[in-house]
Amino acid sequence: MSNNSKYLNHLQESLINNASKLSDAQLASIEAYMGSRLKFLGVSTQTQQLLAKNIYGLKIEKKELINLIHQAFTKSKVYEIKTAGLLLAEYHFKKAEQKHLYKKMISWVKHVDNWGHSDGLSKLYTRFLEMKEFEKPFLATLKKWNIDKNPWLRRQSMVALLYYARTKNQHPPFKTIISLVSTQLGVQEHYVQKGLGWTLRESYNVYPVLTYKFVFNNFFKISPVAFTAAIEKMSDKEKNILKQKRKAYRAKNK
């Protein structure tokens, strides 16, 4: 057995030993809520975080840890093991050899099938935009993802730009943000639209005047689910103006 297989087995055993005793119906409900085809063990978020912070009790070299993280996220069909990969990457991000980590993580988005892992990955990806070495190549990658057939890549191409803007020391130019948002205005996928709304909300936190103007000019193109998120942080006056415009437009186009 290879070291990676041994470590993955250890992760799974640790998670199973700390899993809540949930019924099949409860686990099925969690799967439906997350919108994933992965297997769920039923381990609480708090327990997963604690195990990851302690590296599951493993004594492991830095390079081996990155390989384990990569295997956990790309090979496992268990939700909590993939989450372990994300958490371990987050807790050891600064200590890791950045080039090696970037090279591994760039492929992770292709192994996402749910909003939980997508958001966790955005939290990590957005850090690369703040690093001079990776900013340009990663932005070029986001532009490629923005036109991919895979909806999770397109969602990532927007959400990774800002994630939560307050957590970032620098932000992409407004023009860059809107260029990636605009291509997704007409698509139907629910989670892409959720990501679009999230991105506009966070863009408003950084570029309030420009973002409001964009939403004002495109109010009839923005889906209901994206619109709700996009206006969340706006002033009551701004919200009311936009809601009235949408109401009048719907009435006129019945």
Order of alpha helices (4+ residues) and beta strands (2+ residues): alpha-alpha-alpha-alpha-alpha-alpha-alpha-alpha-alpha-alpha-alpha-alpha-alpha-alpha
